Amino acid sequence: MPIHPSNDRSPRPPRLNRTLLMWVAVAAVVLIFATLQGPGLQNRRSREIAYSDFLDDITNRRVRSVEIEKESGNIHGEYYTSGQSTGSRDASNFVTSTNSLSLPDLEKTLHEAKVRFRYESPGLWKDILPFLAWIGIFALFFYFFFYRQMRGGGGMLSFGKSRAVRITSERNKKTFADVAGIDEAKEEVEEIIEFLKNPAKFQRLGGRLPKGVLLIGSPGTGKTLLAKAIAGEANVPFFSISGSDFVEMFVGVGASRVRDLFEQAKASSPCIIFLDEIDAVGRRRANDLPGSGMETAQTLNAILVEMDGFQSDDNVIVIAATNRPDVLDPALLRPGRFDRRIYVDAPDLRGREQILGVHTKGVKIATDVNLSIIARGTPTFSGADLENLVNEAALIAVMREKDAVDMECFEDARDKVRFGKEKRSRLMDDEDRRSTAFHEAGHALLMRLVPHVTPLHKVTIIPRGRALGATMQLPEKDEYNMGKQRIIGEITVRLGGRASEEIFLSDVTNGAAMDLQQATSFAKAMVCEWGMTEAVGLPYLSDYDRPEGEIFAVSRPYSEDTARRVDIEVRRILDESYREALRLLRENREDIELLVAGLMEYEMLNRDDIELILRERSIEPLREIRKASHETHPVPKVEEEKGEVT
């Protein structure tokens, strides 16, 4: 078969020759060492005898051969082995010694006994070559186990090297087309991209771009993705490293890695350095306890020095990301370092719809899917949450053997991501189901009755996560401000489950723990942060407002009298809201009982189901609708396996 030039892969002799040379060198050194040291090792295994016994062995014809060292008087000999002489010994070798004056007599005795002997003088070369052989072995060991690993960037002596991942422009395929929902942040970095593409354009008028850009935002909002898109748009290399990769238990290692990172970046300029989670090494130095942050402080100092050391023609942009800007050292944020801060917020309604459009490009979507409805139902989701939502919906569609991902899959995926997976395997008796139904029905009815609160979406008594049931709300739009009446209404809704238990069960359960926590948080924020009560007034009294440099706050940042008034106001807000919840539920007892009947029968009711039940004052119309839907789309029969559940 002819060989085409394009397919002709020539071997790589340099690597093969180096490997072969290594093994040849090792074999040569070992062979030399074994040759020179072999007799010595053998002699060290010989039996030491007295000189008089040696003379007797010669007389009795037991000695076969002898080597004599004139200078030292040492004698190395070999006995006849068994079968070669009647006077043979078990040991084949022996060693003894005498003085040089007796050597002439010994030589005469050996001649008379017809024993082969020779004189041996070690010489200088036999003393030096074993030493040189040891040096060669150590040199090979050092080269292959230390030097090669240091030169290749790996091994035990390379911990001072940077661990940054270098992504070239050919490998980085991210562009602004892959980033959605953060249009303002993209606009702020457009001039950085233009600078990396054409630095002379800015230098012509004496302009200087910021050396450092700090991306601030909650986890999952797209800070890393935005940094990759900047590098992709500018078509420059991208060095990515996490702040924790600088920190080691050895002091000075982090600083060495910082210096090595910036040296690599300058050699590849123009380029971008991305420091993810910079708060791991950039924390305020005044907050470090004595002796606990020496390595972190030195690493931070190295970053500060390297950013100050940029030359005007380095063309290296440092982008850092954090979700804790409050803990960063002020020296990092001064002009000349990270002097530009870009806030990457959670996406709004339009941004969520755009993000869903990006993540559904590779997913087969059914015709009934409306991304705007999904975006409206995910008001607090970040970009990472939305990506996870699309993936979960696709997995649900696969498990249900559907041809495409439909709206039902997205609804179930959203509930799974937000509230947890349904736990239908958890067996609950009728009493537990009934108490859960009254609890959730209290929440659901108050969402209809209390004005200005987030509208009801669905209610279920199927356990999800740690909750035995859930009442879900669906905002109609993005909300950025909440008024006082709205907040009090939300507190009233949170207390509806406990109020319903008290009215209809004549008892209360532990199922209201999360409701009480959320209601108390709202009430405390009203009193301490939002200045919405007359008794306390406008002072900002949050416990999180600590003086700069203080780590452990042992007391509240306000007086005991103010703390007492705060406690009284929080209790008053909760009590008034709870009384309002009791009043509304008592006035609408029949509605609660209808909702409970529907939940006990169907376990989950959406807003349309609830409106139908309350409008018709019966669950019979819902039965007819569910029956017709069941006949049109029958559910596959699943045989239940009986087993013991503990």
Secondary structure, DSSP 8 states (H G I E B T S, - for coil): ----GGG-----HHHHHHHHHHHHHHHHHHHHHHHHHHHHHHHHTSEE--HHHHHHHHHTT-EEEEEE-TTT-EEEEEE--BTTBTT--S-SEEEEE--GGGHHHHHHHHHHTT-EEEE---HHHHHHHHHHHHHHHHHHHHIIIIIHHHHHT-SGGGTTS---EEE-TTT----GGG--S-HHHHHHTHHHHHHHH-HHHHHTTT----SEEEEE--TTSSHHHHHHHHHHHHT--EEEEEGGGG--SSTTHHHHHHHHHHHHHHHT-SEEEEEETGGGT-B-GGGS-TTTSHHHHHHHHHHHHHHHT--TT--EEEEEEES-GGGB-HHHHSTTSS-EEEE-----HHHHHHHHHHHTTTS-B-TT--HHHHHHT-TT--HHHHHHHHHHHHHHHHHTT-SSB-HHHHHHHHHHHHH--B-TTS---HHHHHHHHHHHHHHHHHHHHSTTS--EEEEE-S-BTTBS-EEEE--SS------HHHHHHHHHHHTHHHHHHHHHTSS--GGGHHHHHHHHHHHHHHHHTS---TTT-S----TT---TT-----S-SS-HHHHHHHHHHHHHHHHHHHHHHHHHHHHTHHHHHHHHHHHHHHSEEEHHHHHHHHHHTSSHHHHHHHHHHHHHS-------------
